[in-house]
Every structure is written in C-alpha cells, then in structure tokens.
Amino acid sequence: MKPPRPFLAAVVHVVLALAAFPAGAHPEPDIPVRTQFMKDGACTVTIELDPRCFVAEAGTTPYTVKRALEAMTPERKDELRKLARDLIKTSIEFVFEPGGKVEPEFGVEFSGINEAPLKTDEDPVMLICTWKTKTPAGATGWRLKAMKEAKFAVIFRNYLEGVEQPRFSVLFPGETSFLFELGPAGK
C-alpha cells in the first residue's frame, strides 16, 4: 500500500525543516584568550567575548550585529563593557609563575570576529578585551585557570613574537591550563 501524497509531502517538509535547523543555529560562545609575548618583555592579553555570553540562552540567541551596535545608546555600550570585565573576573584566573595570580585591567572595544572590521550591517559584533602589560621580572611561566563559576569554556592560546605556539588548552570550569614556559626571566 502506498502512503497518501499529503503524508509524503508532510514528511519531506519535516525533514527539510530539521535539516535546515543546524544552518540557522549559532555556536555556543566560548572565551578565547590569546596572549602575545615579546622578547622585550611586552605582554598583551586579548579576549574576544560574544555579547551572547550575557544572555540566558546563548546557543540559540542570534549574534549582535553591526546594525544593532550602531543603534545602541552610549549607556548600553558602557553596560556591555562592564559586563565583559565582570565576566572575565568571574571566569578566569591569570597566573605568572613564580609570581602568582595577577589582576588585569582590560580595555574593551567593539569589533568583528577575530578583530575584523565591522563592514556590513549583518557582521557579528564581538567585545575585544585587551590588557597590555610587562612580563614580571623573573617570570618563567604563564597559565590560566577557568574558575568554577565560569559558564563557558576558556581557550588558552599563546604567541611568541607573533608566532602562534602549537600547544593550547580548552578549559572547562575548574580546570587549569598547562604552564606555558617563558624561558629564563620571561625571555
């Protein structure tokens, strides 16, 4: 017995709808931390935060786009900057060895994914959090800890003189990264 045509049409529509769902879904945000170490001791920590980190349903919420950023009041932009700094403070512990925990002060700006310029109205917006400092004298290593309160995975990547180092960590709440060796006296 052949199924009736309306039944087949309904099945085809359901299958197509389910197949299209992943294409419209947005990846769950994470917290990528990129640290650049220079031979002269300069150190820059950059964290790219997706504004969806501040909503309850981050994985199903659409990206904030350039058009929406342009419509935001200065007060709302300042609120997002504060939320970004607060999220970092409650999500990540920064440690130089042998010195111990440090408390970075991040500047926060708006940009595209991977710090790309925002060109079209539909470009996703990220909060680029930057801390520029000097590697402490005598520091021989650097690590991160994803605090137990963290709501997102922390990605630990390091660069020496602009070259990405191959070893990285994806840290879940409560996990600590490997010790990234800086060499003698932070060099």
C-alpha positions as CSV (number, residue, x, y, z in Angstrom):
1,M,0.0,0.0,0.0
2,K,1.4,3.4,-1.0
3,P,1.3,6.3,1.5
4,P,-1.0,9.1,0.5
5,R,0.7,12.1,-1.2
6,P,-0.2,14.6,1.6
7,F,1.6,12.3,4.0
8,L,4.8,12.2,1.8
9,A,4.7,16.0,1.4
10,A,4.5,16.4,5.2
11,V,7.4,14.1,5.8
12,V,9.5,15.9,3.2
13,H,8.7,19.3,4.8
14,V,9.6,18.0,8.3
15,V,12.9,16.5,7.0
16,L,13.8,19.7,5.2
17,A,13.0,21.8,8.3
18,L,15.1,19.6,10.5
19,A,18.0,19.7,8.1
20,A,17.9,23.5,7.9
21,F,17.9,23.9,11.7
22,P,21.7,23.5,12.2
23,A,22.4,26.0,9.5
24,G,20.4,28.7,11.4
25,A,21.8,27.8,14.8
26,H,24.7,29.7,16.3
27,P,27.6,28.0,18.0
28,E,27.8,28.2,21.8
29,P,30.1,31.0,22.8
30,D,33.4,30.3,24.4
31,I,36.1,32.6,25.9
32,P,39.2,32.7,23.7
33,V,42.3,34.1,25.4
34,R,45.3,35.0,23.2
35,T,48.5,36.1,24.9
36,Q,51.3,37.7,22.9
37,F,54.8,37.7,24.5
38,M,57.6,39.8,23.0
39,K,61.3,39.5,23.7
40,D,61.4,43.0,25.2
41,G,59.0,41.8,27.9
42,A,55.9,43.3,26.5
43,C,52.8,41.1,27.0
44,T,49.3,41.6,25.6
45,V,46.3,39.5,26.6
46,T,43.4,39.7,24.2
47,I,40.0,38.1,25.0
48,E,37.2,38.1,22.4
49,L,33.7,38.0,24.0
50,D,30.5,37.4,22.2
51,P,27.7,39.6,23.7
52,R,25.6,36.4,23.7
53,C,27.6,35.4,26.8
54,F,25.4,37.8,28.8
55,V,22.0,36.2,27.9
56,A,20.4,33.0,29.3
57,E,20.1,31.1,26.0
58,A,23.4,31.9,24.4
59,G,23.4,29.0,22.0
60,T,20.0,29.9,20.5
61,T,20.3,33.7,20.6
62,P,21.3,35.4,17.4
63,Y,24.5,37.3,17.2
64,T,24.5,41.0,17.9
65,V,25.2,42.6,14.5
66,K,26.8,45.9,13.4
67,R,23.3,47.4,12.7
68,A,22.3,46.7,16.3
69,L,25.5,48.1,17.7
70,E,25.0,51.3,15.8
71,A,21.5,51.7,17.3
72,M,22.8,51.2,20.9
73,T,23.0,54.1,23.3
74,P,26.4,55.0,24.8
75,E,25.0,53.8,28.1
76,R,24.2,50.4,26.7
77,K,27.7,50.1,25.2
78,D,29.2,51.0,28.6
79,E,27.0,48.4,30.2
80,L,28.3,45.7,27.8
81,R,31.9,46.8,28.6
82,K,31.2,46.4,32.3
83,L,29.6,43.0,31.7
84,A,32.6,41.9,29.8
85,R,35.1,43.0,32.5
86,D,32.8,41.3,35.2
87,L,32.6,38.1,33.2
88,I,36.4,37.9,32.8
89,K,36.8,38.5,36.6
90,T,34.4,35.7,37.5
91,S,35.6,33.3,34.8
92,I,39.4,33.4,34.6
93,E,42.3,33.5,36.9
94,F,45.6,34.7,35.4
95,V,48.9,33.5,36.8
96,F,52.5,34.2,36.2
97,E,54.9,31.7,37.8
98,P,56.6,32.0,40.2
99,G,54.9,35.3,41.0
100,G,51.3,34.1,41.3
101,K,47.8,35.5,40.4
102,V,47.6,38.8,38.7
103,E,44.5,41.1,38.3
104,P,44.4,42.5,34.7
105,E,42.7,45.8,33.9
106,F,41.1,45.3,30.4
107,G,40.2,48.0,27.9
108,V,37.1,46.9,25.9
109,E,36.2,47.9,22.3
110,F,33.8,46.6,19.7
111,S,34.9,44.8,16.6
112,G,34.1,41.9,14.4
113,I,35.0,38.2,14.8
114,N,38.8,37.8,15.1
115,E,39.1,41.6,15.4
116,A,37.9,42.0,11.8
117,P,36.5,45.4,10.9
118,L,32.7,45.7,11.0
119,K,31.7,46.4,7.4
120,T,28.2,45.1,6.6
121,D,25.1,45.6,8.7
122,E,24.9,41.9,9.4
123,D,28.5,41.4,10.6
124,P,28.6,39.8,14.1
125,V,29.9,42.1,16.9
126,M,32.4,41.0,19.5
127,L,33.8,42.7,22.6
128,I,37.6,42.8,22.3
129,C,39.1,43.0,25.7
130,T,42.8,44.0,25.8
131,W,45.3,44.2,28.7
132,K,48.8,45.4,27.9
133,T,51.5,44.8,30.5
134,K,55.1,43.8,31.0
135,T,56.0,40.2,31.9
136,P,57.1,40.4,35.5
137,A,60.8,40.2,36.1
138,G,61.8,36.6,36.9
139,A,58.6,35.1,35.5
140,T,59.3,31.7,33.8
141,G,55.7,30.6,33.1
142,W,52.1,31.7,32.4
143,R,48.9,29.8,33.0
144,L,45.2,30.3,33.2
145,K,42.5,28.7,35.4
146,A,38.9,28.5,34.4
147,M,37.1,29.3,37.6
148,K,34.4,27.0,38.9
149,E,31.9,29.8,38.3
150,A,32.8,30.1,34.6
151,K,29.8,29.5,32.3
152,F,31.8,29.0,29.1
153,A,34.9,27.1,28.1
154,V,38.2,29.1,28.2
155,I,40.6,28.6,25.2
156,F,44.2,29.2,26.2
157,R,46.5,30.2,23.2
158,N,49.9,31.8,23.3
159,Y,52.1,33.6,20.8
160,L,55.8,34.4,20.9
161,E,56.9,37.3,18.7
162,G,53.7,37.0,16.6
163,V,54.0,33.2,16.1
164,E,51.2,31.1,17.4
165,Q,52.5,28.3,19.6
166,P,51.1,24.8,18.7
167,R,50.1,23.8,22.2
168,F,46.8,25.1,23.6
169,S,44.2,24.2,26.1
170,V,40.4,24.2,26.2
171,L,39.5,24.6,29.9
172,F,36.2,23.8,31.4
173,P,35.1,25.3,34.8
174,G,37.6,24.4,37.5
175,E,40.4,23.3,35.1
176,T,43.9,24.8,35.0
177,S,46.0,25.1,31.8
178,F,49.5,23.7,31.3
179,L,52.3,26.0,32.3
180,F,53.4,28.0,29.2
181,E,57.1,28.3,29.6
182,L,58.5,31.8,29.0
183,G,62.1,30.8,29.4
184,P,64.6,32.3,31.8
185,A,63.4,35.6,33.3
186,G,60.4,35.8,31.0
187,K,62.5,35.8,27.8
